[in-house]
Amino acid sequence: MNLTHLSPYTFGCMSLGMNVEQGRIAEDVAVARQAMDAGIWFHCSPTYSRGFCFMILRMAFDQNRSKVPPLIVKVRDASPEFMRFEVEDSCRRLGVEAIDIAQLVSMDREPGNLIDQLQGGGPIADELACLRERGLIKQAVLFVDKQNSDAGLAAQSSNLVEGLTCYWNASQRELSDAAWAEVQAKDIPVIAIRTLAGATEKHPHPDCGDEVEFALRLRASFPAVRSSIGGTRNPLHLKRFLECAETSPLPKSVLKKINWQ
Ligand SMILES: NC(=O)c1ccc[n+]([C@@H]2O[C@H](COP(=O)([O-])OP(=O)(O)OC[C@H]3O[C@@H](n4cnc5c(N)ncnc54)[C@H](OP(=O)(O)O)[C@@H]3O)[C@@H](O)[C@H]2O)c1
C-alpha cells in the first residue's frame, strides 16, 4: 500500500485566482508561496477559478522552482482522449514533469466508466496505464461518494490506483458504512477533502481546540486517512492549518459522542 508520504494537511487551492480580474494576483501568489515554504502537498484542478488557479500556481512555482510542491491534480476521465489531454495540459501549464497523485473523478456515471474498467479492462483504464508508463502520473486515487464507494473500493485493488478520496470531515463522510469499515480494517489510503466542511459549522467540544484543531485531530484519529485537504487564501488561516497539521488524535470518548469511533 502506498500514499504513505503525504503531508497530514494538504493545501487546497480552489479559491486561488478567484479575483484576478479585480487585480488580486500578488496576494494569492504570496499565500501559495507560504504553503510552498511549509513543504506541504497541494491539491488543485485545471477548472478552479476558470483556470486562473493554475496561473497563480505557475507564477508561485516560477518564483522558486526548488520548492515546487508535490501535487494532487484533479483529472477528468470520461474518455481516453479527455484524460490524456487533461494530464498533458496540467503538466504543461504548471511547468511540472508529472502529476504526483492524479485524482480520478470517474465522471461518467454510466456502466463501463473508469471504475468498471479498472476491474474489467477497457480503453480508459488502458490510457491510465499508458500515462503511468510515460511517467506523467506517478500515483492515483479514485474520487468516490456514498453511491459509488463500494464499487470504488473494489476497483481500488487494481494496480493502477493506490487509494480513494472523498468528502470527509466532522460532518461529511462520503463512504458507505461498509466501505468505511473496510478502509479502516485493511488500511486502504484515503485522502480527505474539505477539512472544515466549508467552515460553516461549530463543533461542540471546546476542550478539543478550535475548529481547525478539531478537524485535524479528527484526521489524526484515523490512520487510513493520510491527509486532509483544507482550502484558504488567507495567510492567517493557512498559518493555523499548518500549526495544527501534526496533532494528536481526539479522545475515544469524543469520537464516540460524534459517532465516529
Ligand atoms: N470534488 C473535489 O475534488 C473537490 C471539491 C471541493 C473541494 N476540493 C478541494 O478541497 C479544498 C478544500 O475544500 P473547501 O474549500 O470546500 O472546504 P474547507 O477547506 O472545508 O473550507 C474552506 C473554507 O473555510 C475558510 N477557512 C479556512 N480556514 C479558516 C479558519 N481558520 N477560520 C475560518 N474560516 C476558515 C476558507 O476561507 P478563507 O479563504 O477566507 O480562509 C474557505 O472558505 C479545496 O481548496 C479543493 O482543493 C475538491
The ligand as a Gaussian input file, in Angstrom:
#p B3LYP/6-31G(d) Opt

LIG

0 1
 N      -14.594000      17.340000      -5.803000
 C      -13.381000      17.756000      -5.448000
 O      -12.389000      17.212000      -5.856000
 C      -13.262000      18.908000      -4.502000
 C      -14.401000      19.606000      -4.106000
 C      -14.261000      20.628000      -3.192000
 C      -13.002000      20.956000      -2.710000
 N      -11.889000      20.299000      -3.135000
 C      -10.538000      20.644000      -2.617000
 O      -10.608000      20.726000      -1.214000
 C      -10.185000      22.016000      -0.761000
 C      -10.985000      22.441000       0.447000
 O      -12.373000      22.488000       0.157000
 P      -13.318000      23.688000       0.657000
 O      -12.622000      24.989000       0.440000
 O      -14.632000      23.457000       0.044000
 O      -13.551000      23.408000       2.181000
 P      -12.789000      23.643000       3.565000
 O      -11.346000      23.503000       3.438000
 O      -13.512000      22.759000       4.487000
 O      -13.153000      25.149000       3.936000
 C      -12.556000      26.211000       3.336000
 C      -13.292000      27.471000       3.754000
 O      -13.016000      27.731000       5.111000
 C      -12.446000      29.022000       5.241000
 N      -11.428000      28.890000       6.293000
 C      -10.229000      28.281000       6.225000
 N       -9.582000      28.371000       7.390000
 C      -10.389000      29.063000       8.230000
 C      -10.287000      29.495000       9.575000
 N       -9.196000      29.246000      10.306000
 N      -11.326000      30.177000      10.104000
 C      -12.432000      30.443000       9.387000
 N      -12.583000      30.077000       8.088000
 C      -11.579000      29.396000       7.527000
 C      -11.892000      29.385000       3.894000
 O      -11.984000      30.764000       3.645000
 P      -10.665000      31.691000       3.576000
 O      -10.128000      31.585000       2.181000
 O      -11.201000      33.029000       3.896000
 O       -9.714000      31.182000       4.601000
 C      -12.852000      28.643000       2.959000
 O      -13.994000      29.439000       2.692000
 C      -10.366000      22.928000      -1.988000
 O       -9.498000      24.034000      -1.954000
 C      -10.040000      21.997000      -3.123000
 O       -8.637000      21.939000      -3.317000
 C      -12.015000      19.259000      -4.015000

